[in-house]
Amino acid sequence: MLGRESAGVPDSVAERSDLRIRTPMRPGLRSINVALAGSMIVGEAMRQIGRFTELS
């Protein structure tokens, strides 16, 4: 589940999850688009579990 750019998911939702991932932001930057942030997380997770393969 993705939360609001400014605040994340509500505390009641976060408390029920087994795992949370936060995308770090540099000071002074407002936000990353929620769809972009989600795709970054999914892409990195896929990379870590070897779901990307080289094309022959």
C-alpha distance matrix in Angstrom:
0.0 3.8 6.6 10.2 12.4 14.8 13.2 9.5 7.8 10.7 12.7 12.8 9.1 9.5 12.8 11.6 9.6 12.1 11.0 9.6 10.3 11.8 13.5 17.0 18.9 22.6 24.3 25.2 22.4 20.5 17.1 15.6 14.3 10.5 11.1 13.5 11.5 8.8 12.1 13.7 11.5 11.7 15.4 16.2 14.8 16.9 19.8 19.8 20.0 22.6 21.1 22.9 26.6 29.5 31.1 34.8
3.8 0.0 3.8 7.0 8.7 11.5 10.4 7.0 6.7 10.3 12.8 13.8 10.6 10.5 14.2 14.0 12.1 14.5 12.6 10.2 9.8 10.2 11.2 14.5 15.8 19.5 21.2 21.8 18.9 16.8 13.4 12.0 10.8 7.0 8.5 10.8 8.7 7.0 10.7 12.1 10.6 11.7 14.9 15.7 15.2 17.5 19.9 20.3 21.1 23.5 22.0 23.2 27.0 29.7 31.2 35.0
6.6 3.8 0.0 3.8 6.4 8.4 7.0 4.0 4.1 7.5 10.5 12.1 9.7 9.7 13.5 14.1 12.9 15.8 14.1 11.2 11.1 10.5 11.6 14.3 15.1 18.6 19.6 20.0 17.4 14.9 12.0 11.7 10.9 7.7 10.4 12.5 10.4 9.9 13.6 14.6 13.4 15.0 18.1 18.6 18.4 20.9 23.1 23.2 24.4 26.8 25.5 26.7 30.4 33.0 34.6 38.4
10.2 7.0 3.8 0.0 3.8 5.4 5.4 4.7 6.3 8.8 12.1 14.1 12.4 12.6 16.2 17.2 16.4 19.3 17.5 14.3 13.8 12.2 12.6 14.6 14.4 17.6 18.1 17.8 15.4 12.3 9.9 10.4 9.6 7.4 10.8 12.8 11.1 11.7 15.2 16.0 15.6 17.5 20.1 20.7 21.1 23.5 25.4 25.9 27.3 29.5 28.2 29.0 32.7 34.9 36.4 40.2
12.4 8.7 6.4 3.8 0.0 3.8 5.9 6.1 9.1 11.8 14.5 17.0 15.4 14.8 18.5 19.8 18.5 20.9 18.6 15.0 13.6 11.3 10.6 12.1 11.3 14.2 14.8 14.3 11.7 8.7 6.1 7.1 7.1 6.2 10.0 11.0 9.4 11.2 14.2 14.5 14.7 17.1 19.2 19.6 20.6 23.0 24.4 25.1 27.0 29.0 27.8 28.2 31.8 33.8 35.3 39.1
14.8 11.5 8.4 5.4 3.8 0.0 3.8 6.3 9.6 11.2 13.6 16.5 15.7 15.0 18.3 20.3 19.5 21.9 19.8 16.2 15.2 12.4 12.2 12.8 11.6 14.0 13.6 13.1 11.3 8.2 7.2 9.6 10.4 10.0 13.8 14.6 12.7 14.7 17.8 17.7 17.6 20.4 22.4 22.4 23.4 26.1 27.4 27.7 29.7 31.9 31.0 31.4 35.1 37.0 38.7 42.5
13.2 10.4 7.0 5.4 5.9 3.8 0.0 3.8 6.6 7.8 9.8 12.9 12.4 11.6 14.6 16.8 16.4 19.0 17.1 13.7 13.5 11.2 12.2 13.1 12.9 15.7 15.4 15.6 14.2 11.5 10.2 12.1 12.9 11.4 15.1 16.2 13.7 15.0 18.5 18.4 17.5 20.2 22.7 22.4 22.8 25.8 27.3 27.1 28.9 31.5 30.7 31.6 35.3 37.6 39.4 43.2
9.5 7.0 4.0 4.7 6.1 6.3 3.8 0.0 3.8 6.6 8.7 11.4 9.9 8.9 12.4 14.1 13.1 15.7 13.8 10.5 10.4 8.9 10.4 12.3 13.0 16.4 16.9 17.6 15.6 13.3 11.0 11.7 12.1 9.7 13.0 14.3 11.5 12.0 15.7 15.8 14.5 16.9 19.7 19.5 19.5 22.5 24.2 24.0 25.5 28.2 27.4 28.4 32.2 34.7 36.6 40.3
7.8 6.7 4.1 6.3 9.1 9.6 6.6 3.8 0.0 3.8 6.5 8.2 6.3 6.3 9.9 11.0 10.6 13.8 12.7 10.1 11.2 10.9 13.1 15.4 16.6 20.0 20.6 21.4 19.4 17.0 14.6 14.9 14.6 11.6 14.4 16.3 13.7 13.1 16.9 17.5 15.6 17.4 20.7 20.6 20.0 22.8 25.0 24.6 25.7 28.5 27.5 29.0 32.8 35.6 37.4 41.1
10.7 10.3 7.5 8.8 11.8 11.2 7.8 6.6 3.8 0.0 3.8 5.4 5.4 6.4 8.8 10.5 11.3 14.8 14.5 12.3 14.2 13.8 16.3 18.2 19.3 22.5 22.6 23.2 21.7 19.2 17.3 18.2 17.9 15.1 17.9 20.0 17.4 16.9 20.7 21.3 19.3 21.1 24.4 24.2 23.4 26.3 28.5 27.9 28.8 31.8 30.9 32.6 36.4 39.2 41.1 44.8
12.7 12.8 10.5 12.1 14.5 13.6 9.8 8.7 6.5 3.8 0.0 3.8 5.4 5.0 6.0 8.8 10.1 13.2 13.3 11.6 14.1 14.0 17.1 18.6 20.1 23.2 23.1 24.3 23.2 21.1 19.4 20.4 20.7 17.9 20.7 22.4 19.4 19.0 22.7 22.9 20.5 22.4 25.7 25.0 23.9 27.1 29.2 28.1 29.0 32.2 31.7 33.6 37.4 40.3 42.4 46.1
12.8 13.8 12.1 14.1 17.0 16.5 12.9 11.4 8.2 5.4 3.8 0.0 3.8 5.6 5.4 6.9 9.4 12.8 13.9 13.1 16.0 16.7 19.8 21.8 23.4 26.7 26.8 27.9 26.6 24.3 22.4 23.0 22.8 19.7 22.1 24.2 21.4 20.3 24.0 24.6 22.0 23.3 26.9 26.5 24.9 27.9 30.3 29.1 29.6 32.9 32.2 34.4 38.1 41.2 43.2 46.8
9.1 10.6 9.7 12.4 15.4 15.7 12.4 9.9 6.3 5.4 5.4 3.8 0.0 3.8 5.5 5.5 6.8 10.6 11.3 10.6 13.4 14.5 17.6 20.0 21.9 25.4 26.0 27.2 25.4 23.2 20.8 20.9 20.4 17.0 19.0 21.2 18.5 17.0 20.6 21.4 18.7 19.8 23.4 23.2 21.5 24.3 26.9 25.9 26.2 29.4 28.6 30.8 34.5 37.6 39.5 43.1
9.5 10.5 9.7 12.6 14.8 15.0 11.6 8.9 6.3 6.4 5.0 5.6 3.8 0.0 3.8 5.4 5.4 8.5 8.6 7.4 10.5 11.6 15.0 17.2 19.4 22.9 23.6 25.2 23.6 21.9 19.5 19.6 19.8 16.6 18.8 20.4 17.2 16.1 19.6 19.8 16.9 18.5 21.9 21.1 19.6 22.7 25.0 23.7 24.3 27.7 27.2 29.4 33.0 36.1 38.3 41.9
12.8 14.2 13.5 16.2 18.5 18.3 14.6 12.4 9.9 8.8 6.0 5.4 5.5 3.8 0.0 3.8 5.7 8.1 9.5 9.6 13.1 14.5 18.1 20.0 22.4 25.7 26.3 28.1 26.8 25.2 23.0 23.3 23.6 20.5 22.6 24.1 20.9 19.6 23.1 23.2 20.0 21.4 24.9 23.8 22.0 25.1 27.3 25.6 26.0 29.6 29.4 31.8 35.4 38.6 40.9 44.4
11.6 14.0 14.1 17.2 19.8 20.3 16.8 14.1 11.0 10.5 8.8 6.9 5.5 5.4 3.8 0.0 3.8 6.7 9.1 10.2 13.8 15.9 19.4 21.9 24.4 27.9 28.8 30.5 28.9 27.2 24.7 24.4 24.3 20.8 22.4 24.2 21.2 19.3 22.5 23.0 19.8 20.5 24.1 23.4 21.1 23.9 26.4 24.8 24.7 28.2 27.7 30.4 33.9 37.3 39.5 42.9
9.6 12.1 12.9 16.4 18.5 19.5 16.4 13.1 10.6 11.3 10.1 9.4 6.8 5.4 5.7 3.8 0.0 3.8 5.5 7.0 10.6 13.2 16.6 19.3 22.1 25.7 27.0 28.9 27.1 25.7 22.9 22.2 22.2 18.7 20.0 21.5 18.4 16.4 19.4 19.7 16.3 17.0 20.5 19.7 17.3 20.2 22.7 21.0 21.0 24.5 24.1 26.8 30.3 33.6 35.9 39.3
12.1 14.5 15.8 19.3 20.9 21.9 19.0 15.7 13.8 14.8 13.2 12.8 10.6 8.5 8.1 6.7 3.8 0.0 3.8 7.0 10.5 13.6 17.1 19.6 22.8 26.2 27.8 30.1 28.4 27.4 24.6 23.7 24.0 20.7 21.8 22.7 19.5 17.5 20.1 20.0 16.3 16.9 20.1 18.7 16.1 19.0 21.2 19.0 18.9 22.6 22.7 25.5 28.8 32.3 34.8 38.1
11.0 12.6 14.1 17.5 18.6 19.8 17.1 13.8 12.7 14.5 13.3 13.9 11.3 8.6 9.5 9.1 5.5 3.8 0.0 3.8 6.8 10.2 13.5 16.0 19.4 22.8 24.6 26.9 25.1 24.5 21.6 20.6 21.2 18.1 19.2 19.7 16.4 14.7 17.2 16.6 13.0 14.1 17.1 15.5 13.2 16.5 18.4 16.3 16.7 20.3 20.6 23.1 26.5 29.8 32.4 35.7
9.6 10.2 11.2 14.3 15.0 16.2 13.7 10.5 10.1 12.3 11.6 13.1 10.6 7.4 9.6 10.2 7.0 7.0 3.8 0.0 3.8 6.6 10.1 12.7 15.8 19.3 21.0 23.2 21.4 20.7 17.9 17.1 18.0 15.1 16.7 17.0 13.4 12.4 15.3 14.5 11.1 13.1 16.0 14.5 13.0 16.5 18.2 16.6 17.7 21.1 21.2 23.2 26.8 29.7 32.3 35.8
10.3 9.8 11.1 13.8 13.6 15.2 13.5 10.4 11.2 14.2 14.1 16.0 13.4 10.5 13.1 13.8 10.6 10.5 6.8 3.8 0.0 3.8 6.7 9.5 12.8 16.3 18.5 20.7 18.7 18.3 15.4 14.3 15.5 13.1 14.6 14.2 10.5 10.1 12.7 11.2 8.2 10.8 13.3 11.5 10.9 14.5 15.7 14.5 16.2 19.3 19.4 20.9 24.5 27.2 29.8 33.4
11.8 10.2 10.5 12.2 11.3 12.4 11.2 8.9 10.9 13.8 14.0 16.7 14.5 11.6 14.5 15.9 13.2 13.6 10.2 6.6 3.8 0.0 3.8 6.2 9.2 12.8 14.8 17.0 15.1 14.9 12.3 11.7 13.6 11.8 14.0 13.2 9.4 10.3 13.1 11.2 9.2 12.6 14.5 12.8 13.2 16.7 17.5 16.7 18.9 21.6 21.8 22.7 26.4 28.7 31.2 34.8
13.5 11.2 11.6 12.6 10.6 12.2 12.2 10.4 13.1 16.3 17.1 19.8 17.6 15.0 18.1 19.4 16.6 17.1 13.5 10.1 6.7 3.8 0.0 3.8 6.5 10.1 12.7 14.7 12.4 12.7 9.9 8.9 11.3 10.5 12.4 10.8 7.2 9.4 11.4 9.0 8.2 12.0 13.1 11.6 13.1 16.3 16.5 16.3 19.0 21.2 21.3 21.6 25.1 27.1 29.5 33.1
17.0 14.5 14.3 14.6 12.1 12.8 13.1 12.3 15.4 18.2 18.6 21.8 20.0 17.2 20.0 21.9 19.3 19.6 16.0 12.7 9.5 6.2 3.8 0.0 3.8 6.8 9.4 12.0 10.5 11.6 9.9 9.9 13.1 13.1 15.4 13.4 10.3 12.9 14.7 11.9 11.6 15.4 16.0 14.1 16.0 19.1 18.8 18.5 21.5 23.6 24.0 24.1 27.4 29.1 31.6 35.1
18.9 15.8 15.1 14.4 11.3 11.6 12.9 13.0 16.6 19.3 20.1 23.4 21.9 19.4 22.4 24.4 22.1 22.8 19.4 15.8 12.8 9.2 6.5 3.8 0.0 3.8 6.4 8.4 6.7 8.3 7.5 8.3 11.9 12.9 15.5 13.3 10.9 14.2 15.9 13.3 13.9 17.6 18.0 16.6 18.8 21.7 21.3 21.5 24.6 26.3 26.5 26.2 29.5 30.8 33.1 36.6
22.6 19.5 18.6 17.6 14.2 14.0 15.7 16.4 20.0 22.5 23.2 26.7 25.4 22.9 25.7 27.9 25.7 26.2 22.8 19.3 16.3 12.8 10.1 6.8 3.8 0.0 3.8 6.3 5.9 8.9 9.4 10.7 14.5 16.1 18.5 16.1 14.1 17.6 18.9 16.1 17.1 20.8 20.7 19.2 21.7 24.5 23.7 23.9 27.2 28.7 29.1 28.4 31.5 32.5 34.8 38.1
24.3 21.2 19.6 18.1 14.8 13.6 15.4 16.9 20.6 22.6 23.1 26.8 26.0 23.6 26.3 28.8 27.0 27.8 24.6 21.0 18.5 14.8 12.7 9.4 6.4 3.8 0.0 3.8 5.7 8.4 10.3 12.6 16.2 17.9 20.8 18.7 16.8 20.3 21.9 19.5 20.3 24.0 24.2 22.7 25.1 28.0 27.3 27.3 30.6 32.3 32.7 32.1 35.2 36.3 38.5 41.9
25.2 21.8 20.0 17.8 14.3 13.1 15.6 17.6 21.4 23.2 24.3 27.9 27.2 25.2 28.1 30.5 28.9 30.1 26.9 23.2 20.7 17.0 14.7 12.0 8.4 6.3 3.8 0.0 3.8 6.4 9.3 12.2 15.5 17.7 20.5 18.7 17.4 21.0 22.6 20.5 21.8 25.3 25.5 24.6 27.0 29.7 29.2 29.7 32.9 34.3 34.4 33.6 36.8 37.7 39.6 43.0
22.4 18.9 17.4 15.4 11.7 11.3 14.2 15.6 19.4 21.7 23.2 26.6 25.4 23.6 26.8 28.9 27.1 28.4 25.1 21.4 18.7 15.1 12.4 10.5 6.7 5.9 5.7 3.8 0.0 3.8 6.0 8.5 11.8 14.2 16.9 15.0 14.0 17.6 19.0 17.3 18.8 22.1 22.3 21.8 24.3 26.7 26.5 27.2 30.3 31.6 31.4 30.6 33.7 34.7 36.5 40.0
20.5 16.8 14.9 12.3 8.7 8.2 11.5 13.3 17.0 19.2 21.1 24.3 23.2 21.9 25.2 27.2 25.7 27.4 24.5 20.7 18.3 14.9 12.7 11.6 8.3 8.9 8.4 6.4 3.8 0.0 3.8 7.3 9.9 12.1 15.2 14.1 13.2 16.6 18.4 17.3 18.7 21.8 22.5 22.4 24.5 27.0 27.2 28.0 30.8 32.3 31.7 31.1 34.5 35.7 37.3 40.9
17.1 13.4 12.0 9.9 6.1 7.2 10.2 11.0 14.6 17.3 19.4 22.4 20.8 19.5 23.0 24.7 22.9 24.6 21.6 17.9 15.4 12.3 9.9 9.9 7.5 9.4 10.3 9.3 6.0 3.8 0.0 3.8 6.5 8.5 11.5 10.5 9.4 12.8 14.7 13.8 15.2 18.1 19.0 19.1 21.1 23.5 24.0 24.9 27.4 29.0 28.2 27.8 31.2 32.6 34.2 37.8
15.6 12.0 11.7 10.4 7.1 9.6 12.1 11.7 14.9 18.2 20.4 23.0 20.9 19.6 23.3 24.4 22.2 23.7 20.6 17.1 14.3 11.7 8.9 9.9 8.3 10.7 12.6 12.2 8.5 7.3 3.8 0.0 3.8 6.2 8.4 6.8 6.2 9.7 11.2 10.4 12.2 15.0 15.6 16.1 18.2 20.3 20.8 22.1 24.5 25.8 24.8 24.3 27.7 29.0 30.5 34.2
14.3 10.8 10.9 9.6 7.1 10.4 12.9 12.1 14.6 17.9 20.7 22.8 20.4 19.8 23.6 24.3 22.2 24.0 21.2 18.0 15.5 13.6 11.3 13.1 11.9 14.5 16.2 15.5 11.8 9.9 6.5 3.8 0.0 3.8 5.5 5.2 6.2 8.7 10.0 10.6 12.5 14.4 15.4 16.7 18.5 20.1 21.2 22.8 24.8 25.9 24.4 23.9 27.3 28.8 29.9 33.6
10.5 7.0 7.7 7.4 6.2 10.0 11.4 9.7 11.6 15.1 17.9 19.7 17.0 16.6 20.5 20.8 18.7 20.7 18.1 15.1 13.1 11.8 10.5 13.1 12.9 16.1 17.9 17.7 14.2 12.1 8.5 6.2 3.8 0.0 3.8 5.4 5.1 6.1 8.6 9.9 10.7 12.4 14.2 15.5 16.6 18.4 20.0 21.3 22.9 24.4 22.8 22.9 26.5 28.4 29.6 33.4
11.1 8.5 10.4 10.8 10.0 13.8 15.1 13.0 14.4 17.9 20.7 22.1 19.0 18.8 22.6 22.4 20.0 21.8 19.2 16.7 14.6 14.0 12.4 15.4 15.5 18.5 20.8 20.5 16.9 15.2 11.5 8.4 5.5 3.8 0.0 3.8 5.5 5.2 6.2 8.7 10.1 10.6 12.1 14.3 15.4 16.5 18.3 20.1 21.4 22.5 20.4 20.3 23.8 25.6 26.5 30.3
13.5 10.8 12.5 12.8 11.0 14.6 16.2 14.3 16.3 20.0 22.4 24.2 21.2 20.4 24.1 24.2 21.5 22.7 19.7 17.0 14.2 13.2 10.8 13.4 13.3 16.1 18.7 18.7 15.0 14.1 10.5 6.8 5.2 5.4 3.8 0.0 3.8 5.4 5.1 6.2 8.7 10.0 10.4 12.3 14.3 15.3 16.4 18.4 20.2 21.0 19.4 18.8 22.1 23.6 24.8 28.5
11.5 8.7 10.4 11.1 9.4 12.7 13.7 11.5 13.7 17.4 19.4 21.4 18.5 17.2 20.9 21.2 18.4 19.5 16.4 13.4 10.5 9.4 7.2 10.3 10.9 14.1 16.8 17.4 14.0 13.2 9.4 6.2 6.2 5.1 5.5 3.8 0.0 3.8 5.5 5.1 6.4 8.8 10.0 10.8 12.5 14.4 15.5 16.8 18.8 20.2 19.0 18.9 22.5 24.4 26.0 29.8
8.8 7.0 9.9 11.7 11.2 14.7 15.0 12.0 13.1 16.9 19.0 20.3 17.0 16.1 19.6 19.3 16.4 17.5 14.7 12.4 10.1 10.3 9.4 12.9 14.2 17.6 20.3 21.0 17.6 16.6 12.8 9.7 8.7 6.1 5.2 5.4 3.8 0.0 3.8 5.4 5.2 6.2 8.5 10.0 10.7 12.3 14.3 15.5 16.9 18.4 16.8 17.3 21.0 23.3 24.8 28.6
12.1 10.7 13.6 15.2 14.2 17.8 18.5 15.7 16.9 20.7 22.7 24.0 20.6 19.6 23.1 22.5 19.4 20.1 17.2 15.3 12.7 13.1 11.4 14.7 15.9 18.9 21.9 22.6 19.0 18.4 14.7 11.2 10.0 8.6 6.2 5.1 5.5 3.8 0.0 3.8 5.4 5.1 5.9 8.5 9.8 10.4 12.1 14.2 15.5 16.3 14.5 14.3 17.9 19.9 21.2 25.1
13.7 12.1 14.6 16.0 14.5 17.7 18.4 15.8 17.5 21.3 22.9 24.6 21.4 19.8 23.2 23.0 19.7 20.0 16.6 14.5 11.2 11.2 9.0 11.9 13.3 16.1 19.5 20.5 17.3 17.3 13.8 10.4 10.6 9.9 8.7 6.2 5.1 5.4 3.8 0.0 3.8 5.6 5.2 6.1 8.6 9.9 10.5 12.3 14.5 15.4 14.4 14.0 17.5 19.4 21.2 25.0
11.5 10.6 13.4 15.6 14.7 17.6 17.5 14.5 15.6 19.3 20.5 22.0 18.7 16.9 20.0 19.8 16.3 16.3 13.0 11.1 8.2 9.2 8.2 11.6 13.9 17.1 20.3 21.8 18.8 18.7 15.2 12.2 12.5 10.7 10.1 8.7 6.4 5.2 5.4 3.8 0.0 3.8 5.5 5.2 6.1 8.6 9.9 10.6 12.5 14.3 13.6 14.1 17.9 20.3 22.5 26.1
11.7 11.7 15.0 17.5 17.1 20.4 20.2 16.9 17.4 21.1 22.4 23.3 19.8 18.5 21.4 20.5 17.0 16.9 14.1 13.1 10.8 12.6 12.0 15.4 17.6 20.8 24.0 25.3 22.1 21.8 18.1 15.0 14.4 12.4 10.6 10.0 8.8 6.2 5.1 5.6 3.8 0.0 3.8 5.5 5.1 6.1 8.6 9.9 10.8 12.3 10.7 11.7 15.4 18.2 20.1 23.8
15.4 14.9 18.1 20.1 19.2 22.4 22.7 19.7 20.7 24.4 25.7 26.9 23.4 21.9 24.9 24.1 20.5 20.1 17.1 16.0 13.3 14.5 13.1 16.0 18.0 20.7 24.2 25.5 22.3 22.5 19.0 15.6 15.4 14.2 12.1 10.4 10.0 8.5 5.9 5.2 5.5 3.8 0.0 3.8 5.5 5.1 6.2 8.7 10.2 10.6 9.3 9.0 12.7 15.0 17.0 20.7
16.2 15.7 18.6 20.7 19.6 22.4 22.4 19.5 20.6 24.2 25.0 26.5 23.2 21.1 23.8 23.4 19.7 18.7 15.5 14.5 11.5 12.8 11.6 14.1 16.6 19.2 22.7 24.6 21.8 22.4 19.1 16.1 16.7 15.5 14.3 12.3 10.8 10.0 8.5 6.1 5.2 5.5 3.8 0.0 3.8 5.4 5.0 6.2 8.8 9.9 10.0 10.1 13.6 15.9 18.5 22.1
14.8 15.2 18.4 21.1 20.6 23.4 22.8 19.5 20.0 23.4 23.9 24.9 21.5 19.6 22.0 21.1 17.3 16.1 13.2 13.0 10.9 13.2 13.1 16.0 18.8 21.7 25.1 27.0 24.3 24.5 21.1 18.2 18.5 16.6 15.4 14.3 12.5 10.7 9.8 8.6 6.1 5.1 5.5 3.8 0.0 3.8 5.4 5.2 6.4 8.7 8.7 10.2 13.8 16.7 19.4 22.8
16.9 17.5 20.9 23.5 23.0 26.1 25.8 22.5 22.8 26.3 27.1 27.9 24.3 22.7 25.1 23.9 20.2 19.0 16.5 16.5 14.5 16.7 16.3 19.1 21.7 24.5 28.0 29.7 26.7 27.0 23.5 20.3 20.1 18.4 16.5 15.3 14.4 12.3 10.4 9.9 8.6 6.1 5.1 5.4 3.8 0.0 3.8 5.5 5.3 6.2 5.1 6.7 10.3 13.5 15.9 19.4
19.8 19.9 23.1 25.4 24.4 27.4 27.3 24.2 25.0 28.5 29.2 30.3 26.9 25.0 27.3 26.4 22.7 21.2 18.4 18.2 15.7 17.5 16.5 18.8 21.3 23.7 27.3 29.2 26.5 27.2 24.0 20.8 21.2 20.0 18.3 16.4 15.5 14.3 12.1 10.5 9.9 8.6 6.2 5.0 5.4 3.8 0.0 3.8 5.6 5.2 6.0 6.0 9.1 11.7 14.7 18.0
19.8 20.3 23.2 25.9 25.1 27.7 27.1 24.0 24.6 27.9 28.1 29.1 25.9 23.7 25.6 24.8 21.0 19.0 16.3 16.6 14.5 16.7 16.3 18.5 21.5 23.9 27.3 29.7 27.2 28.0 24.9 22.1 22.8 21.3 20.1 18.4 16.8 15.5 14.2 12.3 10.6 9.9 8.7 6.2 5.2 5.5 3.8 0.0 3.8 5.6 7.7 9.0 11.7 14.4 17.7 20.7
20.0 21.1 24.4 27.3 27.0 29.7 28.9 25.5 25.7 28.8 29.0 29.6 26.2 24.3 26.0 24.7 21.0 18.9 16.7 17.7 16.2 18.9 19.0 21.5 24.6 27.2 30.6 32.9 30.3 30.8 27.4 24.5 24.8 22.9 21.4 20.2 18.8 16.9 15.5 14.5 12.5 10.8 10.2 8.8 6.4 5.3 5.6 3.8 0.0 3.8 5.8 8.4 10.8 14.2 17.2 20.0
22.6 23.5 26.8 29.5 29.0 31.9 31.5 28.2 28.5 31.8 32.2 32.9 29.4 27.7 29.6 28.2 24.5 22.6 20.3 21.1 19.3 21.6 21.2 23.6 26.3 28.7 32.3 34.3 31.6 32.3 29.0 25.8 25.9 24.4 22.5 21.0 20.2 18.4 16.3 15.4 14.3 12.3 10.6 9.9 8.7 6.2 5.2 5.6 3.8 0.0 3.8 5.5 7.2 10.5 13.6 16.3
21.1 22.0 25.5 28.2 27.8 31.0 30.7 27.4 27.5 30.9 31.7 32.2 28.6 27.2 29.4 27.7 24.1 22.7 20.6 21.2 19.4 21.8 21.3 24.0 26.5 29.1 32.7 34.4 31.4 31.7 28.2 24.8 24.4 22.8 20.4 19.4 19.0 16.8 14.5 14.4 13.6 10.7 9.3 10.0 8.7 5.1 6.0 7.7 5.8 3.8 0.0 3.8 6.4 10.1 12.4 15.4
22.9 23.2 26.7 29.0 28.2 31.4 31.6 28.4 29.0 32.6 33.6 34.4 30.8 29.4 31.8 30.4 26.8 25.5 23.1 23.2 20.9 22.7 21.6 24.1 26.2 28.4 32.1 33.6 30.6 31.1 27.8 24.3 23.9 22.9 20.3 18.8 18.9 17.3 14.3 14.0 14.1 11.7 9.0 10.1 10.2 6.7 6.0 9.0 8.4 5.5 3.8 0.0 3.8 6.9 9.3 12.7
26.6 27.0 30.4 32.7 31.8 35.1 35.3 32.2 32.8 36.4 37.4 38.1 34.5 33.0 35.4 33.9 30.3 28.8 26.5 26.8 24.5 26.4 25.1 27.4 29.5 31.5 35.2 36.8 33.7 34.5 31.2 27.7 27.3 26.5 23.8 22.1 22.5 21.0 17.9 17.5 17.9 15.4 12.7 13.6 13.8 10.3 9.1 11.7 10.8 7.2 6.4 3.8 0.0 3.8 6.4 9.3
29.5 29.7 33.0 34.9 33.8 37.0 37.6 34.7 35.6 39.2 40.3 41.2 37.6 36.1 38.6 37.3 33.6 32.3 29.8 29.7 27.2 28.7 27.1 29.1 30.8 32.5 36.3 37.7 34.7 35.7 32.6 29.0 28.8 28.4 25.6 23.6 24.4 23.3 19.9 19.4 20.3 18.2 15.0 15.9 16.7 13.5 11.7 14.4 14.2 10.5 10.1 6.9 3.8 0.0 3.8 6.4
31.1 31.2 34.6 36.4 35.3 38.7 39.4 36.6 37.4 41.1 42.4 43.2 39.5 38.3 40.9 39.5 35.9 34.8 32.4 32.3 29.8 31.2 29.5 31.6 33.1 34.8 38.5 39.6 36.5 37.3 34.2 30.5 29.9 29.6 26.5 24.8 26.0 24.8 21.2 21.2 22.5 20.1 17.0 18.5 19.4 15.9 14.7 17.7 17.2 13.6 12.4 9.3 6.4 3.8 0.0 3.8
34.8 35.0 38.4 40.2 39.1 42.5 43.2 40.3 41.1 44.8 46.1 46.8 43.1 41.9 44.4 42.9 39.3 38.1 35.7 35.8 33.4 34.8 33.1 35.1 36.6 38.1 41.9 43.0 40.0 40.9 37.8 34.2 33.6 33.4 30.3 28.5 29.8 28.6 25.1 25.0 26.1 23.8 20.7 22.1 22.8 19.4 18.0 20.7 20.0 16.3 15.4 12.7 9.3 6.4 3.8 0.0
